[in-house]
Amino acid sequence: MSYNLFLVLILIVAIALILIVMVQNPKGGGLSSSFGGGGAQSMGGVQNTNNFLDRSTWTLAISLFALILLANFAIPRANNSNPQLENTLENITTTPTQTTTPVTTTKDSTNQ
């Protein structure tokens, strides 16, 4: 149950991170230039939008990393200690060992 919840959250954060990165323009244009094109004095200017996009990118990246690590601990696992070893030893059959009796030689009186 919790593993599925982590998977859904990881997908949502990953899609949001993709969208935030695609909105940014490495040359300072992009979405930030369309908001407050009059300069940095206007409300929601270029500098504020760049700070928001930068902080949201880092926040989403860190949260994605944390969710992936937490999902690793939530993976459902069987309670077997070593299932690979049990599967390997399952088909082995044992064969009884043969006991050999030592051959004793006795001197026959006729062959002397």
Biopython code that builds the backbone (N, CA, C, O; Angstrom):
import numpy as np
from Bio.PDB.StructureBuilder import StructureBuilder

atoms = [
    (1, "MET", "N", (0.830, -1.192, 0.000)),
    (1, "MET", "CA", (0.000, 0.000, 0.000)),
    (1, "MET", "C", (0.872, 1.251, 0.000)),
    (1, "MET", "O", (0.684, 2.135, -0.837)),
    (2, "SER", "N", (1.819, 1.336, 0.927)),
    (2, "SER", "CA", (2.647, 2.531, 0.996)),
    (2, "SER", "C", (3.590, 2.615, -0.212)),
    (2, "SER", "O", (3.955, 3.709, -0.643)),
    (3, "TYR", "N", (3.974, 1.473, -0.744)),
    (3, "TYR", "CA", (4.851, 1.481, -1.912)),
    (3, "TYR", "C", (4.133, 2.104, -3.107)),
    (3, "TYR", "O", (4.731, 2.886, -3.847)),
    (4, "ASN", "N", (2.864, 1.768, -3.302)),
    (4, "ASN", "CA", (2.088, 2.351, -4.400)),
    (4, "ASN", "C", (1.916, 3.855, -4.214)),
    (4, "ASN", "O", (1.937, 4.611, -5.184)),
    (5, "LEU", "N", (1.747, 4.282, -2.976)),
    (5, "LEU", "CA", (1.632, 5.708, -2.689)),
    (5, "LEU", "C", (2.937, 6.426, -3.044)),
    (5, "LEU", "O", (2.915, 7.516, -3.616)),
    (6, "PHE", "N", (4.058, 5.817, -2.705)),
    (6, "PHE", "CA", (5.347, 6.410, -3.056)),
    (6, "PHE", "C", (5.523, 6.495, -4.573)),
    (6, "PHE", "O", (6.055, 7.482, -5.083)),
    (7, "LEU", "N", (5.081, 5.471, -5.289)),
    (7, "LEU", "CA", (5.208, 5.498, -6.744)),
    (7, "LEU", "C", (4.385, 6.626, -7.358)),
    (7, "LEU", "O", (4.846, 7.301, -8.279)),
    (8, "VAL", "N", (3.177, 6.832, -6.856)),
    (8, "VAL", "CA", (2.335, 7.910, -7.370)),
    (8, "VAL", "C", (2.972, 9.267, -7.069)),
    (8, "VAL", "O", (2.998, 10.146, -7.930)),
    (9, "LEU", "N", (3.483, 9.438, -5.853)),
    (9, "LEU", "CA", (4.131, 10.701, -5.494)),
    (9, "LEU", "C", (5.386, 10.942, -6.330)),
    (9, "LEU", "O", (5.652, 12.073, -6.735)),
    (10, "ILE", "N", (6.155, 9.891, -6.588)),
    (10, "ILE", "CA", (7.355, 10.027, -7.413)),
    (10, "ILE", "C", (6.983, 10.468, -8.825)),
    (10, "ILE", "O", (7.652, 11.328, -9.398)),
    (11, "LEU", "N", (5.934, 9.895, -9.386)),
    (11, "LEU", "CA", (5.502, 10.289, -10.729)),
    (11, "LEU", "C", (5.034, 11.736, -10.772)),
    (11, "LEU", "O", (5.353, 12.458, -11.716)),
    (12, "ILE", "N", (4.287, 12.170, -9.770)),
    (12, "ILE", "CA", (3.792, 13.549, -9.734)),
    (12, "ILE", "C", (4.958, 14.526, -9.627)),
    (12, "ILE", "O", (5.005, 15.521, -10.350)),
    (13, "VAL", "N", (5.899, 14.243, -8.727)),
    (13, "VAL", "CA", (7.053, 15.132, -8.548)),
    (13, "VAL", "C", (7.927, 15.131, -9.799)),
    (13, "VAL", "O", (8.453, 16.176, -10.182)),
    (14, "ALA", "N", (8.088, 13.988, -10.435)),
    (14, "ALA", "CA", (8.921, 13.918, -11.635)),
    (14, "ALA", "C", (8.300, 14.728, -12.779)),
    (14, "ALA", "O", (9.010, 15.430, -13.498)),
    (15, "ILE", "N", (6.997, 14.632, -12.943)),
    (15, "ILE", "CA", (6.327, 15.413, -13.994)),
    (15, "ILE", "C", (6.419, 16.906, -13.692)),
    (15, "ILE", "O", (6.663, 17.708, -14.593)),
    (16, "ALA", "N", (6.227, 17.280, -12.434)),
    (16, "ALA", "CA", (6.347, 18.689, -12.054)),
    (16, "ALA", "C", (7.765, 19.201, -12.284)),
    (16, "ALA", "O", (7.958, 20.330, -12.733)),
    (17, "LEU", "N", (8.750, 18.371, -11.974)),
    (17, "LEU", "CA", (10.147, 18.770, -12.183)),
    (17, "LEU", "C", (10.448, 18.944, -13.669)),
    (17, "LEU", "O", (11.151, 19.877, -14.056)),
    (18, "ILE", "N", (9.926, 18.063, -14.489)),
    (18, "ILE", "CA", (10.118, 18.185, -15.941)),
    (18, "ILE", "C", (9.505, 19.486, -16.451)),
    (18, "ILE", "O", (10.119, 20.196, -17.247)),
    (19, "LEU", "N", (8.299, 19.795, -15.991)),
    (19, "LEU", "CA", (7.627, 21.019, -16.441)),
    (19, "LEU", "C", (8.371, 22.270, -15.980)),
    (19, "LEU", "O", (8.507, 23.223, -16.748)),
    (20, "ILE", "N", (8.851, 22.281, -14.745)),
    (20, "ILE", "CA", (9.574, 23.442, -14.231)),
    (20, "ILE", "C", (10.881, 23.642, -15.002)),
    (20, "ILE", "O", (11.248, 24.775, -15.313)),
    (21, "VAL", "N", (11.576, 22.563, -15.307)),
    (21, "VAL", "CA", (12.837, 22.686, -16.039)),
    (21, "VAL", "C", (12.586, 23.142, -17.472)),
    (21, "VAL", "O", (13.370, 23.917, -18.021)),
    (22, "MET", "N", (11.508, 22.672, -18.081)),
    (22, "MET", "CA", (11.213, 23.076, -19.457)),
    (22, "MET", "C", (10.789, 24.543, -19.553)),
    (22, "MET", "O", (10.985, 25.177, -20.590)),
    (23, "VAL", "N", (10.214, 25.079, -18.491)),
    (23, "VAL", "CA", (9.789, 26.475, -18.506)),
    (23, "VAL", "C", (11.006, 27.402, -18.455)),
    (23, "VAL", "O", (10.976, 28.505, -19.001)),
    (24, "GLN", "N", (12.059, 26.954, -17.806)),
    (24, "GLN", "CA", (13.244, 27.797, -17.664)),
    (24, "GLN", "C", (13.992, 27.908, -18.987)),
    (24, "GLN", "O", (13.997, 26.986, -19.803)),
    (25, "ASN", "N", (14.612, 29.040, -19.170)),
    (25, "ASN", "CA", (15.463, 29.259, -20.334)),
    (25, "ASN", "C", (16.859, 29.570, -19.814)),
    (25, "ASN", "O", (17.007, 30.471, -18.989)),
    (26, "PRO", "N", (17.870, 28.872, -20.258)),
    (26, "PRO", "CA", (19.205, 29.081, -19.692)),
    (26, "PRO", "C", (19.784, 30.471, -19.968)),
    (26, "PRO", "O", (20.729, 30.885, -19.297)),
    (27, "LYS", "N", (19.231, 31.197, -20.945)),
    (27, "LYS", "CA", (19.760, 32.518, -21.274)),
    (27, "LYS", "C", (19.010, 33.638, -20.563)),
    (27, "LYS", "O", (19.249, 34.812, -20.846)),
    (28, "GLY", "N", (18.120, 33.301, -19.655)),
    (28, "GLY", "CA", (17.405, 34.336, -18.931)),
    (28, "GLY", "C", (16.089, 34.725, -19.568)),
    (28, "GLY", "O", (15.402, 35.612, -19.059)),
    (29, "GLY", "N", (15.726, 34.102, -20.643)),
    (29, "GLY", "CA", (14.451, 34.403, -21.290)),
    (29, "GLY", "C", (13.385, 33.491, -20.750)),
    (29, "GLY", "O", (13.257, 33.343, -19.534)),
    (30, "GLY", "N", (12.629, 32.884, -21.607)),
    (30, "GLY", "CA", (11.617, 31.925, -21.198)),
    (30, "GLY", "C", (10.448, 32.578, -20.495)),
    (30, "GLY", "O", (10.022, 33.673, -20.863)),
    (31, "LEU", "N", (9.940, 31.916, -19.500)),
    (31, "LEU", "CA", (8.766, 32.395, -18.778)),
    (31, "LEU", "C", (9.075, 33.657, -17.995)),
    (31, "LEU", "O", (8.212, 34.521, -17.840)),
    (32, "SER", "N", (10.297, 33.770, -17.503)),
    (32, "SER", "CA", (10.637, 34.925, -16.681)),
    (32, "SER", "C", (10.610, 36.223, -17.480)),
    (32, "SER", "O", (10.342, 37.279, -16.907)),
    (33, "SER", "N", (10.876, 36.180, -18.763)),
    (33, "SER", "CA", (10.854, 37.404, -19.553)),
    (33, "SER", "C", (9.432, 37.836, -19.890)),
    (33, "SER", "O", (9.185, 39.019, -20.123)),
    (34, "SER", "N", (8.497, 36.892, -19.917)),
    (34, "SER", "CA", (7.125, 37.277, -20.231)),
    (34, "SER", "C", (6.412, 37.871, -19.029)),
    (34, "SER", "O", (5.461, 38.632, -19.206)),
    (35, "PHE", "N", (6.831, 37.556, -17.828)),
    (35, "PHE", "CA", (6.265, 38.163, -16.627)),
    (35, "PHE", "C", (7.056, 39.427, -16.299)),
    (35, "PHE", "O", (8.278, 39.374, -16.168)),
    (36, "GLY", "N", (6.387, 40.532, -16.168)),
    (36, "GLY", "CA", (7.055, 41.767, -15.762)),
    (36, "GLY", "C", (8.123, 42.187, -16.726)),
    (36, "GLY", "O", (9.257, 42.442, -16.321)),
    (37, "GLY", "N", (7.793, 42.265, -17.991)),
    (37, "GLY", "CA", (8.776, 42.626, -19.002)),
    (37, "GLY", "C", (9.302, 44.041, -18.852)),
    (37, "GLY", "O", (10.294, 44.388, -19.493)),
    (38, "GLY", "N", (8.669, 44.879, -18.022)),
    (38, "GLY", "CA", (9.089, 46.260, -17.859)),
    (38, "GLY", "C", (10.386, 46.406, -17.104)),
    (38, "GLY", "O", (11.003, 47.470, -17.161)),
    (39, "GLY", "N", (10.817, 45.401, -16.410)),
    (39, "GLY", "CA", (12.061, 45.490, -15.661)),
    (39, "GLY", "C", (11.915, 44.833, -14.311)),
    (39, "GLY", "O", (10.859, 44.287, -13.993)),
    (40, "ALA", "N", (12.950, 44.881, -13.524)),
    (40, "ALA", "CA", (12.958, 44.233, -12.223)),
    (40, "ALA", "C", (12.161, 45.009, -11.195)),
    (40, "ALA", "O", (11.899, 44.487, -10.111)),
    (41, "GLN", "N", (11.754, 46.273, -11.506)),
    (41, "GLN", "CA", (11.014, 47.073, -10.541)),
    (41, "GLN", "C", (9.573, 46.610, -10.411)),
    (41, "GLN", "O", (8.962, 46.782, -9.356)),
    (42, "SER", "N", (9.019, 46.025, -11.468)),
    (42, "SER", "CA", (7.620, 45.627, -11.413)),
    (42, "SER", "C", (7.456, 44.381, -10.561)),
    (42, "SER", "O", (8.383, 43.594, -10.374)),
    (43, "MET", "N", (6.238, 44.233, -10.052)),
    (43, "MET", "CA", (5.967, 43.087, -9.183)),
    (43, "MET", "C", (5.986, 41.797, -10.019)),
    (43, "MET", "O", (5.384, 41.752, -11.091)),
    (44, "GLY", "N", (6.657, 40.770, -9.548)),
    (44, "GLY", "CA", (6.787, 39.535, -10.318)),
    (44, "GLY", "C", (7.745, 39.699, -11.467)),
    (44, "GLY", "O", (7.529, 39.146, -12.546)),
    (45, "GLY", "N", (8.789, 40.443, -11.253)),
    (45, "GLY", "CA", (9.747, 40.712, -12.316)),
    (45, "GLY", "C", (10.621, 39.516, -12.619)),
    (45, "GLY", "O", (10.389, 38.413, -12.123)),
    (46, "VAL", "N", (11.608, 39.745, -13.425)),
    (46, "VAL", "CA", (12.482, 38.683, -13.891)),
    (46, "VAL", "C", (13.227, 38.041, -12.725)),
    (46, "VAL", "O", (13.327, 36.816, -12.649)),
    (47, "GLN", "N", (13.742, 38.853, -11.828)),
    (47, "GLN", "CA", (14.545, 38.319, -10.730)),
    (47, "GLN", "C", (13.701, 37.434, -9.815)),
    (47, "GLN", "O", (14.158, 36.371, -9.396)),
    (48, "ASN", "N", (12.468, 37.863, -9.499)),
    (48, "ASN", "CA", (11.603, 37.068, -8.623)),
    (48, "ASN", "C", (11.204, 35.753, -9.282)),
    (48, "ASN", "O", (11.139, 34.721, -8.613)),
    (49, "THR", "N", (10.940, 35.780, -10.573)),
    (49, "THR", "CA", (10.551, 34.560, -11.276)),
    (49, "THR", "C", (11.733, 33.599, -11.358)),
    (49, "THR", "O", (11.560, 32.391, -11.198)),
    (50, "ASN", "N", (12.922, 34.119, -11.603)),
    (50, "ASN", "CA", (14.103, 33.255, -11.650)),
    (50, "ASN", "C", (14.351, 32.614, -10.295)),
    (50, "ASN", "O", (14.685, 31.431, -10.226)),
    (51, "ASN", "N", (14.193, 33.376, -9.211)),
    (51, "ASN", "CA", (14.379, 32.803, -7.872)),
    (51, "ASN", "C", (13.342, 31.728, -7.591)),
    (51, "ASN", "O", (13.665, 30.689, -7.017)),
    (52, "PHE", "N", (12.094, 31.971, -7.994)),
    (52, "PHE", "CA", (11.041, 30.980, -7.772)),
    (52, "PHE", "C", (11.323, 29.695, -8.543)),
    (52, "PHE", "O", (11.211, 28.599, -7.993)),
    (53, "LEU", "N", (11.685, 29.830, -9.809)),
    (53, "LEU", "CA", (11.958, 28.644, -10.625)),
    (53, "LEU", "C", (13.186, 27.895, -10.122)),
    (53, "LEU", "O", (13.218, 26.665, -10.134)),
    (54, "ASP", "N", (14.190, 28.637, -9.683)),
    (54, "ASP", "CA", (15.401, 28.005, -9.164)),
    (54, "ASP", "C", (15.115, 27.251, -7.866)),
    (54, "ASP", "O", (15.531, 26.103, -7.707)),
    (55, "ARG", "N", (14.413, 27.888, -6.952)),
    (55, "ARG", "CA", (14.084, 27.239, -5.675)),
    (55, "ARG", "C", (13.136, 26.062, -5.871)),
    (55, "ARG", "O", (13.280, 25.031, -5.215)),
    (56, "SER", "N", (12.178, 26.212, -6.762)),
    (56, "SER", "CA", (11.243, 25.094, -6.979)),
    (56, "SER", "C", (11.950, 23.915, -7.644)),
    (56, "SER", "O", (11.621, 22.763, -7.360)),
    (57, "THR", "N", (12.909, 24.182, -8.518)),
    (57, "THR", "CA", (13.665, 23.095, -9.143)),
    (57, "THR", "C", (14.452, 22.320, -8.096)),
    (57, "THR", "O", (14.426, 21.089, -8.082)),
    (58, "TRP", "N", (15.153, 23.036, -7.219)),
    (58, "TRP", "CA", (15.927, 22.370, -6.179)),
    (58, "TRP", "C", (15.026, 21.634, -5.196)),
    (58, "TRP", "O", (15.350, 20.527, -4.766)),
    (59, "THR", "N", (13.907, 22.236, -4.840)),
    (59, "THR", "CA", (12.983, 21.589, -3.903)),
    (59, "THR", "C", (12.412, 20.299, -4.488)),
    (59, "THR", "O", (12.351, 19.274, -3.809)),
    (60, "LEU", "N", (11.998, 20.358, -5.747)),
    (60, "LEU", "CA", (11.447, 19.160, -6.386)),
    (60, "LEU", "C", (12.518, 18.084, -6.585)),
    (60, "LEU", "O", (12.233, 16.895, -6.438)),
    (61, "ALA", "N", (13.734, 18.487, -6.915)),
    (61, "ALA", "CA", (14.805, 17.501, -7.108)),
    (61, "ALA", "C", (15.150, 16.805, -5.798)),
    (61, "ALA", "O", (15.339, 15.589, -5.772)),
    (62, "ILE", "N", (15.232, 17.563, -4.715)),
    (62, "ILE", "CA", (15.539, 16.963, -3.413)),
    (62, "ILE", "C", (14.400, 16.079, -2.934)),
    (62, "ILE", "O", (14.636, 15.009, -2.374)),
    (63, "SER", "N", (13.172, 16.517, -3.150)),
    (63, "SER", "CA", (12.039, 15.697, -2.727)),
    (63, "SER", "C", (11.931, 14.423, -3.566)),
    (63, "SER", "O", (11.539, 13.377, -3.050)),
    (64, "LEU", "N", (12.271, 14.501, -4.845)),
    (64, "LEU", "CA", (12.268, 13.297, -5.688)),
    (64, "LEU", "C", (13.304, 12.302, -5.200)),
    (64, "LEU", "O", (13.030, 11.104, -5.128)),
    (65, "PHE", "N", (14.485, 12.785, -4.865)),
    (65, "PHE", "CA", (15.538, 11.918, -4.341)),
    (65, "PHE", "C", (15.115, 11.268, -3.027)),
    (65, "PHE", "O", (15.347, 10.077, -2.819)),
    (66, "ALA", "N", (14.497, 12.047, -2.141)),
    (66, "ALA", "CA", (14.054, 11.506, -0.857)),
    (66, "ALA", "C", (12.933, 10.480, -1.042)),
    (66, "ALA", "O", (12.914, 9.454, -0.363)),
    (67, "LEU", "N", (12.011, 10.751, -1.948)),
    (67, "LEU", "CA", (10.921, 9.805, -2.191)),
    (67, "LEU", "C", (11.440, 8.489, -2.763)),
    (67, "LEU", "O", (10.935, 7.421, -2.417)),
    (68, "ILE", "N", (12.427, 8.558, -3.621)),
    (68, "ILE", "CA", (12.998, 7.330, -4.186)),
    (68, "ILE", "C", (13.675, 6.501, -3.099)),
    (68, "ILE", "O", (13.543, 5.278, -3.072)),
    (69, "LEU", "N", (14.402, 7.170, -2.204)),
    (69, "LEU", "CA", (15.044, 6.439, -1.108)),
    (69, "LEU", "C", (14.004, 5.832, -0.164)),
    (69, "LEU", "O", (14.166, 4.693, 0.276)),
    (70, "LEU", "N", (12.956, 6.565, 0.147)),
    (70, "LEU", "CA", (11.921, 6.035, 1.029)),
    (70, "LEU", "C", (11.150, 4.893, 0.373)),
    (70, "LEU", "O", (10.751, 3.944, 1.049)),
    (71, "ALA", "N", (10.940, 4.978, -0.930)),
    (71, "ALA", "CA", (10.236, 3.909, -1.637)),
    (71, "ALA", "C", (11.043, 2.620, -1.619)),
    (71, "ALA", "O", (10.471, 1.530, -1.644)),
    (72, "ASN", "N", (12.351, 2.733, -1.575)),
    (72, "ASN", "CA", (13.204, 1.547, -1.499)),
    (72, "ASN", "C", (12.930, 0.758, -0.221)),
    (72, "ASN", "O", (12.934, -0.473, -0.237)),
    (73, "PHE", "N", (12.692, 1.458, 0.878)),
    (73, "PHE", "CA", (12.408, 0.768, 2.136)),
    (73, "PHE", "C", (10.979, 0.230, 2.193)),
    (73, "PHE", "O", (10.682, -0.646, 3.005)),
    (74, "ALA", "N", (10.100, 0.741, 1.349)),
    (74, "ALA", "CA", (8.702, 0.313, 1.369)),
    (74, "ALA", "C", (8.415, -0.812, 0.390)),
    (74, "ALA", "O", (7.266, -1.240, 0.279)),
    (75, "ILE", "N", (9.414, -1.302, -0.319)),
    (75, "ILE", "CA", (9.204, -2.386, -1.278)),
    (75, "ILE", "C", (8.757, -3.626, -0.514)),
    (75, "ILE", "O", (9.402, -4.019, 0.458)),
    (76, "PRO", "N", (7.658, -4.247, -0.944)),
    (76, "PRO", "CA", (7.228, -5.473, -0.247)),
    (76, "PRO", "C", (8.198, -6.615, -0.520)),
    (76, "PRO", "O", (8.545, -6.908, -1.664)),
    (77, "ARG", "N", (8.617, -7.236, 0.549)),
    (77, "ARG", "CA", (9.559, -8.350, 0.448)),
    (77, "ARG", "C", (8.989, -9.556, 1.187)),
    (77, "ARG", "O", (8.206, -9.416, 2.127)),
    (78, "ALA", "N", (9.395, -10.734, 0.744)),
    (78, "ALA", "CA", (8.988, -11.959, 1.435)),
    (78, "ALA", "C", (9.789, -12.089, 2.719)),
    (78, "ALA", "O", (10.860, -11.498, 2.856)),
    (79, "ASN", "N", (9.266, -12.862, 3.653)),
    (79, "ASN", "CA", (9.936, -13.021, 4.939)),
    (79, "ASN", "C", (11.007, -14.098, 4.931)),
    (79, "ASN", "O", (11.618, -14.363, 5.966)),
    (80, "ASN", "N", (11.245, -14.720, 3.796)),
    (80, "ASN", "CA", (12.277, -15.757, 3.719)),
    (80, "ASN", "C", (13.642, -15.132, 3.935)),
    (80, "ASN", "O", (13.922, -14.024, 3.476)),
    (81, "SER", "N", (14.483, -15.865, 4.644)),
    (81, "SER", "CA", (15.817, -15.333, 4.912)),
    (81, "SER", "C", (16.678, -15.333, 3.658)),
    (81, "SER", "O", (17.353, -14.346, 3.367)),
    (82, "ASN", "N", (16.659, -16.428, 2.918)),
    (82, "ASN", "CA", (17.429, -16.521, 1.689)),
    (82, "ASN", "C", (16.677, -17.418, 0.712)),
    (82, "ASN", "O", (16.955, -18.616, 0.647)),
    (83, "PRO", "N", (15.735, -16.870, -0.048)),
    (83, "PRO", "CA", (14.916, -17.712, -0.924)),
    (83, "PRO", "C", (15.712, -18.362, -2.050)),
    (83, "PRO", "O", (15.339, -19.436, -2.523)),
    (84, "GLN", "N", (16.791, -17.736, -2.484)),
    (84, "GLN", "CA", (17.583, -18.325, -3.558)),
    (84, "GLN", "C", (18.251, -19.615, -3.083)),
    (84, "GLN", "O", (18.337, -20.585, -3.836)),
    (85, "LEU", "N", (18.711, -19.627, -1.864)),
    (85, "LEU", "CA", (19.338, -20.818, -1.316)),
    (85, "LEU", "C", (18.312, -21.935, -1.150)),
    (85, "LEU", "O", (18.615, -23.097, -1.418)),
    (86, "GLU", "N", (17.107, -21.593, -0.713)),
    (86, "GLU", "CA", (16.074, -22.610, -0.538)),
    (86, "GLU", "C", (15.660, -23.204, -1.879)),
    (86, "GLU", "O", (15.431, -24.410, -1.971)),
    (87, "ASN", "N", (15.561, -22.387, -2.912)),
    (87, "ASN", "CA", (15.200, -22.904, -4.228)),
    (87, "ASN", "C", (16.304, -23.787, -4.791)),
    (87, "ASN", "O", (16.013, -24.735, -5.521)),
    (88, "THR", "N", (17.520, -23.510, -4.483)),
    (88, "THR", "CA", (18.628, -24.307, -4.989)),
    (88, "THR", "C", (18.689, -25.658, -4.302)),
    (88, "THR", "O", (18.923, -26.675, -4.955)),
    (89, "LEU", "N", (18.484, -25.682, -3.006)),
    (89, "LEU", "CA", (18.597, -26.921, -2.255)),
    (89, "LEU", "C", (17.335, -27.777, -2.325)),
    (89, "LEU", "O", (17.326, -28.904, -1.831)),
    (90, "GLU", "N", (16.291, -27.263, -2.921)),
    (90, "GLU", "CA", (15.012, -27.978, -2.948)),
    (90, "GLU", "C", (15.065, -29.235, -3.808)),
    (90, "GLU", "O", (14.437, -30.235, -3.462)),
    (91, "ASN", "N", (15.788, -29.211, -4.906)),
    (91, "ASN", "CA", (15.777, -30.335, -5.849)),
    (91, "ASN", "C", (16.926, -31.321, -5.650)),
    (91, "ASN", "O", (17.123, -32.204, -6.485)),
    (92, "ILE", "N", (17.665, -31.197, -4.598)),
    (92, "ILE", "CA", (18.796, -32.084, -4.361)),
    (92, "ILE", "C", (18.321, -33.333, -3.634)),
    (92, "ILE", "O", (17.628, -33.252, -2.620)),
    (93, "THR", "N", (18.700, -34.483, -4.164)),
    (93, "THR", "CA", (18.366, -35.745, -3.496)),
    (93, "THR", "C", (19.658, -36.371, -3.008)),
    (93, "THR", "O", (20.717, -36.214, -3.616)),
    (94, "THR", "N", (19.550, -37.064, -1.927)),
    (94, "THR", "CA", (20.744, -37.700, -1.373)),
    (94, "THR", "C", (20.721, -39.176, -1.734)),
    (94, "THR", "O", (19.663, -39.805, -1.769)),
    (95, "THR", "N", (21.867, -39.702, -1.993)),
    (95, "THR", "CA", (21.988, -41.133, -2.288)),
    (95, "THR", "C", (22.667, -41.798, -1.103)),
    (95, "THR", "O", (23.590, -41.241, -0.508)),
    (96, "PRO", "N", (22.205, -42.987, -0.770)),
    (96, "PRO", "CA", (22.833, -43.673, 0.376)),
    (96, "PRO", "C", (24.250, -44.095, 0.017)),
    (96, "PRO", "O", (24.531, -44.483, -1.117)),
    (97, "THR", "N", (25.101, -44.017, 0.964)),
    (97, "THR", "CA", (26.492, -44.428, 0.724)),
    (97, "THR", "C", (26.609, -45.934, 0.881)),
    (97, "THR", "O", (25.931, -46.537, 1.714)),
    (98, "GLN", "N", (27.460, -46.528, 0.089)),
    (98, "GLN", "CA", (27.674, -47.973, 0.170)),
    (98, "GLN", "C", (28.794, -48.243, 1.159)),
    (98, "GLN", "O", (29.861, -47.628, 1.137)),
    (99, "THR", "N", (28.500, -49.171, 2.003)),
    (99, "THR", "CA", (29.546, -49.566, 2.947)),
    (99, "THR", "C", (30.216, -50.815, 2.408)),
    (99, "THR", "O", (29.547, -51.771, 2.015)),
    (100, "THR", "N", (31.479, -50.802, 2.392)),
    (100, "THR", "CA", (32.225, -51.957, 1.893)),
    (100, "THR", "C", (32.830, -52.688, 3.075)),
    (100, "THR", "O", (33.374, -52.082, 3.998)),
    (101, "THR", "N", (32.725, -53.962, 3.025)),
    (101, "THR", "CA", (33.321, -54.776, 4.086)),
    (101, "THR", "C", (34.706, -55.193, 3.624)),
    (101, "THR", "O", (34.894, -55.575, 2.469)),
    (102, "PRO", "N", (35.643, -55.121, 4.497)),
    (102, "PRO", "CA", (36.997, -55.508, 4.088)),
    (102, "PRO", "C", (37.054, -57.002, 3.786)),
    (102, "PRO", "O", (36.470, -57.834, 4.480)),
    (103, "VAL", "N", (37.751, -57.282, 2.769)),
    (103, "VAL", "CA", (37.915, -58.685, 2.361)),
    (103, "VAL", "C", (39.080, -59.257, 3.161)),
    (103, "VAL", "O", (40.206, -58.761, 3.125)),
    (104, "THR", "N", (38.761, -60.294, 3.863)),
    (104, "THR", "CA", (39.812, -60.952, 4.642)),
    (104, "THR", "C", (40.249, -62.203, 3.907)),
    (104, "THR", "O", (39.439, -63.009, 3.451)),
    (105, "THR", "N", (41.463, -62.322, 3.818)),
    (105, "THR", "CA", (42.003, -63.523, 3.156)),
    (105, "THR", "C", (42.501, -64.489, 4.219)),
    (105, "THR", "O", (43.240, -64.134, 5.137)),
    (106, "THR", "N", (42.082, -65.662, 4.057)),
    (106, "THR", "CA", (42.542, -66.700, 4.963)),
    (106, "THR", "C", (43.353, -67.709, 4.150)),
    (106, "THR", "O", (43.044, -67.995, 2.993)),
    (107, "LYS", "N", (44.319, -68.199, 4.739)),
    (107, "LYS", "CA", (45.131, -69.177, 4.043)),
    (107, "LYS", "C", (44.422, -70.531, 4.113)),
    (107, "LYS", "O", (44.097, -71.083, 5.164)),
    (108, "ASP", "N", (44.231, -70.979, 2.954)),
    (108, "ASP", "CA", (43.596, -72.304, 2.890)),
    (108, "ASP", "C", (44.687, -73.357, 3.009)),
    (108, "ASP", "O", (45.774, -73.225, 2.446)),
    (109, "SER", "N", (44.381, -74.350, 3.719)),
    (109, "SER", "CA", (45.381, -75.382, 3.948)),
    (109, "SER", "C", (45.654, -76.218, 2.696)),
    (109, "SER", "O", (46.676, -76.899, 2.612)),
    (110, "THR", "N", (44.760, -76.166, 1.748)),
    (110, "THR", "CA", (44.967, -76.979, 0.553)),
    (110, "THR", "C", (45.890, -76.298, -0.441)),
    (110, "THR", "O", (46.507, -76.970, -1.267)),
    (111, "ASN", "N", (45.995, -74.992, -0.378)),
    (111, "ASN", "CA", (46.814, -74.262, -1.352)),
    (111, "ASN", "C", (48.229, -74.003, -0.858)),
    (111, "ASN", "O", (48.918, -73.194, -1.479)),
    (112, "GLN", "N", (48.670, -74.568, 0.112)),
    (112, "GLN", "CA", (50.006, -74.260, 0.615)),
    (112, "GLN", "C", (51.064, -74.916, -0.125)),
    (112, "GLN", "O", (52.240, -74.742, 0.194)),
]
sb = StructureBuilder()
sb.init_structure("model")
sb.init_model(0)
sb.init_chain("A")
sb.init_seg("    ")
for serial, (resi, resn, name, xyz) in enumerate(atoms, 1):
    if name == "N":
        sb.init_residue(resn, " ", resi, " ")
    sb.init_atom(name, np.array(xyz, "f"), 0.0, 1.0, " ", f" {name:<3s}", serial, name[0])
structure = sb.get_structure()
